[in-house]
Amino acid sequence: MKAAVLHGQEDVRIEERDEPALQPGEVRVRIETALTCGTDLKVYRRGYHARMITPPAVFGHEFAGTITEMAENVADWKTGDRVVAANSAPCGECPYCKNHQPNLCDDLLFLNGAYSESIVVPARIVEKNLLPLAADTAFADAALTEPLACVVQGADDCQLQAGQRILIIGSGPIVIGQACEFDYS
């Protein structure tokens, strides 16, 4: 399969890669849409991300697609299902997870590889963060699930009350989403 592989700072190459074999609980998803977020841009400029990706590695983490293959022990899914996957999954066992702070998980599993023809979604993400898409949901819209989740979480964390004023600074999709969420202009 063709894939965009990060080799280092501002060094991404299109390469032919073998499709990895599936391990128990994993699914293979044909990429229908992959997006570029601010984190991808930072990783490209820096050449790495301390926790998320170590070169050389297939790049990208926001995507939506279609399940093309499933390993043993995969329940509730079938080939042909339209899906979106979060780019991470917490362990559920560490002190942070048990304190309802999964974003701080000691063993947060990251998923990269969306800039390719297909991606293998690890069992933990299949179990916790693989989501079905309605037939009428566009793949491009579904691929925005992770940034939308950031918007919703940010709005919830603000705990704003009616009549309070806020300042939203920035011009990226998450900031624009925040402005829409708060119904401000």
N, C-alpha and C positions, 0 to 999 in steps of 0.2 A: 504494500500500500504506500501511497505517497504521503509524506508528513513534513511539517515544518519543524525542524529540529534546532533548538537553541544550543549553540556551542560556546557562547561567551558573550561578552559585552558587544552589543549591536552586531551580533553574528548569528543570523538565522539562515539555515539552508534547507532547501527542499530536497528530501532524500527518499529513496525507496527503502522501506522497512518491512520486515516480516511481521505478520500479525501474530501477537503472542497467543499461546495456548491458554484456554480458560482453566481457572482453578475452581474448585467447588464453590458454589454460591455466586459466581460471577456471570455477567451478561456482556455480550458484545453489542454495541450500538453503532449503526451507520450514522455518521454525522450528516445531518440535513442543514443545520445552521450552526456556525461557531462565531462568536463575537469577540471583540478585543476590549478589555476594560483597562482602567487606569493602572491596576496592578500589573497587567501584562506589559504595559508600556514601561513601567518602572523596572520590571525584571529585564526587559530588552535593553534598556539603557545601562543597567548595572551589570547584567550578565549572569545574575543569580538571584535567588530569594533564600534567605537563611533557613526557612522551614519548609518552603513549598516546592522548590525545584532546584536540582543540581545538574548542571550541564555535563555531558550532552543529554538532552531529554526532549521529547516531543512537547511542544509548547501549547498553551491555551487551556482554559478551564470553563468557559461559559458556552454551553451548547444545548441543542435539542436534537433528537433523532429517533431512529426506529430500531428496535431490538431485532437483530439478525441471527443471534445464536445464544443459547443458554447452557451453562454447565449444570452438572447434577446438583440436586438439592435447591433449585430455585423454584420457589412457590409464588403463586399469584401473578405470574407474568407469562407471556407467550410470544413466540416469534411474530413480528409484525406490529407489536404494541408500540405506540408513539409515546415517547418519554422525554423527560428532562431530569437531569441529575444535579444535585448540589455538588459543589467542588470539594466538599469535605464531609467528614462524619466523626463525631466525638466517640470516645471509648465507652462512655456511660459508667465507668468504674472509678475514675480518679476523684479526688476531693472536689475539684471544680465541677465536674459533671454531677456529682451527688449534691452539690450546692446550687444546682440550676444555672450554672455558668459554663455551658458546653463550648462556648467560643474560646474559653481559656484552657481547654482540655490539655492535659499533659501528653496525650498520645493522639492528637488530632490527625486523622488520616486525610491527606490531600489527594486530589485527582487532577492530573494534568494529561494532556494529549489530545485536546479537542481540535487542534489544527492538523487533522489527519482525516483519512477517509473513514476510519472507524476507531472506536475507543473501547477498551475493556473497563467496565465499571466494577470495582472491587466489591466483594460480598458485603462488607460493612455498609458501604454506600447504597448497595442494592437494598439492604434490609432497612436502613434508616432514612435515606434521602433520594431514592429514585421515585419519581412522581409520574403518574399517567397524564396524558394529554387528551383532551376531548378532540373528536374528529375535526371540528371546525376551528381549532386553535392553530394559528400559523406557527410554524417552527421558529421563525424570527421573533415572534412575540414571546414564545415560551422560553427562548434562550435568555430573555431578560429577567428570568425568575430570581437569580441571585442578586442583581442590583435592586430589584423591587423589594426583596426581603430585607436588604439593608435599609431602604427607605422606611418600610413599615416598622422595623425594629427601632430605628432612630426616632421615629415619631412616637412610638410607645415609650421609649426611654425618656423623652422630654417631659412627659407628664404635664403638658400644657393645660391650662384652664381657659374657659371662654373669656375673651377680652384681653388675654395676655398678648404682648407683642414680641416678635422675635425677628432676628436678622439672619437671613440665609445667604451665605457668601459662596460664590463659585459658579461654574458654568457647565459642569459635567452632568451626565444623566442622573446621578444620584441626587445632586442638588436640585435639578429640575423636577425630579420626582418628589423631593421634599416640598418644594413650592406647591406642587399639585396636591399633595397629601394635606397640607395645611390650608389649602385654598387661598393662598396669598398671591399677590401679583406685585 
